[in-house]
Amino acid sequence: MLTGDLVRPRLRIRGSSLSVEMLPVNDRYLRTASDLIGLLGDHLGKSLGTWADSLDRYEGTRTDYIIIRGLAKALADSATFRPVETSISPVEVRQRLFSQGPVFATTDLFHRRERGEVLSVIASETGLTTVQLEEALYADRPAEYVLTDIGPEWTPESLIARYNLELARGVLYWSSEMRIDIHDNFKDFWRYLKLFKLMFWAQPIDNGYHVTLDGPISPFVKSTTRYGRQFAAFLPALFLCEKWNMVADVRLQQSRETLKYQLDDKTPLKSHFKASGEFDSALEADFARAFEAKFGTERGQWLLSREDEVILLGDTVMIPDFAVTNKRDGRRALIEIVGFWHPEYLRRKVEKVRAAKRRDLILLVYEGVNLTEDRLKDVPGEVLYFPNKPVLKDVMKAVERVAKI
């Protein structure tokens, strides 16, 4: 992500509203982006320090250096710089050399040994050459890390798009609260909330959920950007959704006024986060295909939908694999397929099912997962076991029994 000094100059305040000025896709900045992409490619196998020096020379006397540095930061963040492998630990080299006391290239009255002499002595002791010692001396410092992968296949347009996304994220560094209305792709939304360890409070709204992400309670802690940076890290997850809006409370440094920062699904930005596949397992995919083949015609009374309801469970959620809705009267039942055998997964799954207390929730349990009936005897909804794949006839009988409006 961008550093604060690369974001602040692009912020714009109008009344109580805060926005960020995006970089236009014009000839000037397309050329700049193209130059920087080429420059990074030329540095494959070279050090981070060399890359920084080349950027300084490219920047020259240009007055739009904030933009150049921001584009370069987006590039470098997606690239891979790795420490150089050395025959001896850099720490050991420094310990051996520095224990000899201060030495210089030439001797004087107070320093009777030359630097080269000390290097030769240590080289003899370690069985290395002086060149190898020089290379190892600071090899563990980030400036000496070597570029091994330039990252995605950048185009000038995609680099500007990423830079604008990073600007949008940067506004949230100084945020204390985010309020989001979300109407689809619930699974990825909560997956990334969990990944970035964000606290949330959620309540249902029409065709979706209103979610509040809280920062620290203590006014002292609010002076830091720790939580805001977590909000910023999470932001690209919203662009995986089709219908959403967000309002964040932002208080810039040295300001007592709280400003409103707003984004929604019409914001022309794209996420670089990876979206989940349509199904998590072959069992789920096979079940959906079988259901569609048998009930997916116009004459079918039931409609199968994928992960369209979130069961709120305090500081966590449960998102059942499927919902089945009656086209005529609106009755619904939820379906969760339990086909993964890992003990910790099963433990968490059973805990969530019990906490949900939903009588309209049907568990389809693969017999091979070793989840015996006695462990599920207090589950409120229906439990059906299957040896190879769920039997649709039995599933639909259970749906008829538990479905409700």
Secondary structure as the mmCIF struct_conf table of DSSP 4:
data_model
#
loop_
_struct_conf.conf_type_id
_struct_conf.id
_struct_conf.beg_label_comp_id
_struct_conf.beg_label_asym_id
_struct_conf.beg_label_seq_id
_struct_conf.end_label_comp_id
_struct_conf.end_label_asym_id
_struct_conf.end_label_seq_id
HELX_RH_AL_P HELX_RH_AL_P1 GLY A 4 VAL A 7
HELX_RH_3T_P HELX_RH_3T_P1 ARG A 8 ARG A 10
STRN STRN1 LEU A 11 ARG A 14
TURN_TY1_P TURN_TY1_P1 GLY A 15 SER A 16
STRN STRN2 SER A 17 VAL A 20
HELX_LH_PP_P HELX_LH_PP_P1 MET A 22 PRO A 24
HELX_RH_AL_P HELX_RH_AL_P2 ASP A 27 ASP A 42
TURN_TY1_P TURN_TY1_P2 HIS A 43 GLY A 45
BEND BEND1 LYS A 46 LYS A 46
STRN STRN3 SER A 47 SER A 47
HELX_RH_AL_P HELX_RH_AL_P3 LEU A 48 GLU A 59
TURN_TY1_P TURN_TY1_P3 GLY A 60 THR A 61
TURN_TY1_P TURN_TY1_P4 THR A 63 ASP A 64
HELX_RH_AL_P HELX_RH_AL_P4 TYR A 65 SER A 78
BEND BEND2 ALA A 79 ALA A 79
STRN STRN4 THR A 80 ARG A 82
HELX_LH_PP_P HELX_LH_PP_P2 PRO A 83 GLU A 85
BEND BEND3 SER A 87 ILE A 88
HELX_RH_AL_P HELX_RH_AL_P5 PRO A 90 PHE A 98
TURN_TY1_P TURN_TY1_P5 SER A 99 GLN A 100
STRN STRN5 PHE A 104 PHE A 104
BEND BEND4 ALA A 105 THR A 106
BEND BEND5 LEU A 109 PHE A 110
BEND BEND6 ARG A 113 ARG A 113
STRN STRN6 GLU A 114 GLU A 114
HELX_RH_AL_P HELX_RH_AL_P6 ARG A 115 THR A 126
TURN_TY1_P TURN_TY1_P6 GLY A 127 GLY A 127
HELX_RH_AL_P HELX_RH_AL_P7 THR A 130 LEU A 137
TURN_TY1_P TURN_TY1_P7 TYR A 138 ASP A 140
BEND BEND7 ARG A 141 ARG A 141
HELX_RH_3T_P HELX_RH_3T_P2 PRO A 142 GLU A 144
STRN STRN7 VAL A 146 ASP A 149
BEND BEND8 PRO A 152 PRO A 152
HELX_RH_AL_P HELX_RH_AL_P8 PRO A 156 GLY A 170
HELX_RH_3T_P HELX_RH_3T_P3 VAL A 171 TRP A 174
STRN STRN8 SER A 175 ILE A 182
BEND BEND9 ASP A 184 ASP A 184
HELX_RH_AL_P HELX_RH_AL_P9 PHE A 186 LEU A 195
TURN_TY1_P TURN_TY1_P8 PHE A 196 LYS A 197
STRN STRN9 PHE A 200 ILE A 205
TURN_TY1_P TURN_TY1_P9 ASP A 206 ASN A 207
STRN STRN10 GLY A 208 ASP A 214
BEND BEND10 ILE A 217 SER A 218
TURN_TY1_P TURN_TY1_P10 PRO A 219 PHE A 220
HELX_RH_3T_P HELX_RH_3T_P4 VAL A 221 SER A 223
BEND BEND11 THR A 224 THR A 225
HELX_RH_AL_P HELX_RH_AL_P10 ARG A 226 PHE A 234
HELX_RH_3T_P HELX_RH_3T_P5 LEU A 235 LEU A 240
BEND BEND12 CYS A 241 LYS A 243
STRN STRN11 TRP A 244 VAL A 250
TURN_TY1_P TURN_TY1_P11 GLN A 253 GLN A 254
STRN STRN12 LEU A 259 ASP A 264
TURN_TY1_P TURN_TY1_P12 ASP A 265 LYS A 266
BEND BEND13 THR A 267 THR A 267
BEND BEND14 PHE A 273 PHE A 273
HELX_LH_PP_P HELX_LH_PP_P3 LYS A 274 GLY A 277
BEND BEND15 GLU A 278 GLU A 278
BEND BEND16 ASP A 280 SER A 281
HELX_RH_AL_P HELX_RH_AL_P11 ALA A 282 PHE A 295
BEND BEND17 THR A 297 THR A 297
TURN_TY1_P TURN_TY1_P13 GLU A 298 ARG A 299
BEND BEND18 GLN A 301 GLN A 301
STRN STRN13 TRP A 302 ARG A 306
BEND BEND19 GLU A 307 GLU A 307
STRN STRN14 ILE A 311 LEU A 313
TURN_TY1_P TURN_TY1_P14 GLY A 314 ASP A 315
STRN STRN15 THR A 316 MET A 318
BEND BEND20 ASP A 321 ASP A 321
STRN STRN16 PHE A 322 ASN A 326
TURN_TY1_P TURN_TY1_P15 LYS A 327 ASP A 329
STRN STRN17 ARG A 332 VAL A 338
HELX_RH_AL_P HELX_RH_AL_P12 PRO A 343 ALA A 356
TURN_TY1_P TURN_TY1_P16 LYS A 357 LYS A 357
TURN_TY1_P TURN_TY1_P17 ARG A 359 ASP A 360
STRN STRN18 LEU A 361 TYR A 366
HELX_RH_3T_P HELX_RH_3T_P6 GLU A 367 VAL A 369
HELX_RH_3T_P HELX_RH_3T_P7 GLU A 373 LEU A 376
TURN_TY1_P TURN_TY1_P18 LYS A 377 ASP A 378
BEND BEND21 PRO A 380 GLY A 381
STRN STRN19 GLU A 382 PHE A 386
BEND BEND22 PRO A 387 LYS A 389
HELX_RH_AL_P HELX_RH_AL_P13 LEU A 392 VAL A 402
STRN STRN20 LYS A 404 LYS A 404
#
